[in-house]
Amino acid sequence: MTQKVALVTGAAAGIGAACAKRLARDGAAVGVLDLDADRCAETVASIIKDGGQAIALGCDISNRDQVQAAVGKLTTLFGAINILVNNAAITGYWPFLEMTDEQWDMIHKVNLTGTFIVTQEILPGMIEANWGRIINIASSAAQTGAPRMAAYASSKGGMIALTRSLAVEFGPAGVTVNVIPPRFITGTIMSEDSFARSKQPMSREQLAMAGPVCREGRPEDIAGAVSWLASDDAAFVTGQVIGVNGGRIIA
């Protein structure tokens, strides 16, 4: 991926940080984006220490002006963005009948509208280059449903539908678009918070045993799939839902 430039959202920690580090190791210059640029310092420092190139970027992905400013910084430093990993997201746990309009809107504004904004800002450069890779990080909750997570699951389901639509529309322009819906990835801010607050309906042991590969998922598991989808080896793969989930069969 020498000469490639990647933007990874939600990259201060967890899956996003693992993806940013892996893409940098593959040779791409990486924009490490999160809500606050200071939170990205550790990820950026790790990349640079290993000989890679990276810049910390801070913005709210649901704010188009902030996204445009962050994208401008990255392209000014490294050039046009070829690879986009839409990973930034928030979650919430509310019984459906008690959920407020504000809670519903908050989740969708970041997870779905934010993905829309970032993708729309970056796609023109990919089209001009006739080469682009977009990898969206959804959730297995979008495939199975989850109690008290209707807003989150539906926002991630929207990402899957968006992925397939973009794949059809921009495949002729040399841009592939795929989605990974992870299941039970530990070491992320979201998953650790859910365990700490007893929001998970199953224990760690039960979740680990729910798939043939009987262990917890790791951020690096997702990063490995992202690396492949971003490569030339995956040039004929688009519009696909790539289940990195320990082998759990989801109809």
N, C-alpha and C positions, 0 to 999 in steps of 0.2 A: 504493500500500500504506500510505497514511497511516492511523494508528490500529492498524496490525498490529504484532504482536510475533513475532520469529523467534528460534529457538534453532538454532545451527549447532555441531555437535560436531566435534572435531578441527580447530578453526578458528585455530590459532596460525600456520599457514603453509599454503602450497600450495592445494589445491582448497578446503579449508574457509575459509581466509582470503579467497580470491577470492569465494566465495559470500556470506560475511558482508558484505563491502564492497559487493557488488552489491545485496543486499537492503536494506542501509542507504541506498544511493543511490536505490533505488526508493521509499524512504519509511518502511520498517519500522524499529522499534527492535530492536536485535539483541543477543542473549546470545552472546558469543564464548567458547566452552567448549573447554578442553583439559585434559590431565592436570594441568597446573600453571597457575594463573591468571597467574603472572608471564610465562609464555611468550606470553600473549595480548596483552601490552601494546602491541606494535607494530601489531597489527591494530586494536585499539580506538583507539589514537591516530590512525591513518589515517582511521578513520570519523569521529571527532570533528572532526578538522581539516577534513574536507570538509562539516561541518555536520550530520552524522548523530548518532544516539544509540546508545550501546553500553555494555556492561558486560563485564568479564573474569570468567570463572567457571572455577574449577578443580575437577575431580573425575575419579575413575576411573569410567567409565560402566558397568563391570561390578559396581559397588558401589551397591546401591539406596539406602542411607542417604546416601551422598555425592551421588547424583543428586537425591534429594529436597531436600537442602539447597541445591544449585545452582539447581534449578527454583524453589524458594521465594524465593531472592534475586532472580531475574529477574522473577517475577510481582509481588513486592512493589514493585519499582521501576517496572516498565512495564505490568503488567497481564497478563491471561491470554495464553498462548502460542497463536498461530494457525498458525504455520509452523514445521515441524521439518525440518531437514536432518541426517540420520544419516550423517555422513561419517567419524567417528573409526574408526580401524582400525590393526591391526598386521599384520606379515607375517613369514614365515620361509621359509628354503630348506633343505629336508632331503630326501634320497632317501627314498622312501616306506618301504622296508623297514628304514630306520635311524631313523625317527621314533619318538620316545618318547610315552608316554601324556601326559606333562606338556606336551610341545610341542604336541600335538594339542589338548589341553584349553585351553591358554593362548590359542591363536588363536581358537577358537570362543567362549571366555568373553568376549573383548572384542568381536569382530566381530559375532557373532550374538546372544549373550546380552545384551551391552551395548545393542545396538539394540533388543532386546525390552524391556529395563528402561526405557530412556529413553522409548520410544514409549508404553509402558503408563502411565507417570507423566503424560504430557502429553495423551493422548487424551481423558480425561474432560472437560477444559476445552473441547476442540474440539467434542465432542458437545453439550455444554451450549449452546455458541454456534451450533450447527448450521452450522459453517463451519470447515474446517481443510485444511491442505495438508501432506502428509508426502512428502518426497523422500528416497529412500535411495540412497546412492552405493555401488554394487557394484563389479564389475570384469569386463572381458571375459574374464578367466581363468576365470570361472564358466561362460562360454559355450563356450569352446574347450578348456579344460583347459590345464595348464602343468606341465612337468616340475619335480619337486622342490617343488611348491607345492600339493600335494593338500589340506593343511589350509586354506590361504588360499582356494583356489578353491572348496572345498566350503562354507566359511563364507559366501562371497559368493553362491554358488548358493542357500544357505539364505535369504539376504536377498531374492533374487528371488522365491522361493516365498512368503516372509512377506509381501512386497509385494502379491502377487496375492490372498492370503487376506484381508489387511486391507482391500483395496479392495472385495472382495465383502461383507465383514461390515459395514463402516462407510460405504459409499456412501450408504445410506438416511439416514444422519445428517449428510450434507453434507460428509463428509471424503473427499478424494481422496488416493490413495496411488500413487506411481509410483517407478520405479527407473531410475537411469542407470548403466550399466556402462562406465566410461571405458576407453579403450585408449591406452596410450603418452602419458601426460601428463607433461611434463618440468617441472622446477622444484619438484617436491614432495620432501619428505624421503625418502619411500619409494623413488621412482624414482631419485633421485640416489644414494642409498645402494646400490641394486642395481647401478647402473653402476660405482660406485666399487669395489665388491667383486666385480666381474665375474660377477654372478649372472644377467645377462640372456643368454638363448641367442642373441640377435641383436644386431647393432650398432645404434647410433642411426640410421645411414643406412638400414639394412635395415628397421628398424621404421617409419621415416618413409615409406618407399616401399611399405609393405605395404597402403596404402589409396589410393584415387583422389586424395584431397587430400594431396599429397606434402609434408607437413611434420610437425613434432612438434606434438602437442596441447599446449594451454596451459590452466592453471587457469581462465582467463577464459572458455574455450570451454564448460566445464562450468557455470560460474556463469551464463552467458547462458541455458542450458537450464533451470537451476534457477529463474531469475527468471520465465521464462514459465510453468513448471509451478506456481509459487506464486501466479500472478496469476488474476484472474477470467476472463481469456481462455482458460484451460485448465480451466474448470469442468466440462467434459464429457469430460475425459481422466482416466482412472483405471485402475489395474491394468496399466499399460503399461511395457514395457521400451524406454526411449528411447536408441537407440544414438548417442552422441556420440563417434564413433570415426574420423572422417576418411573415412567412406564404405566402410569395410571390410565386406564382406558376411559375416554370420555366420548360418548356417542355424539 
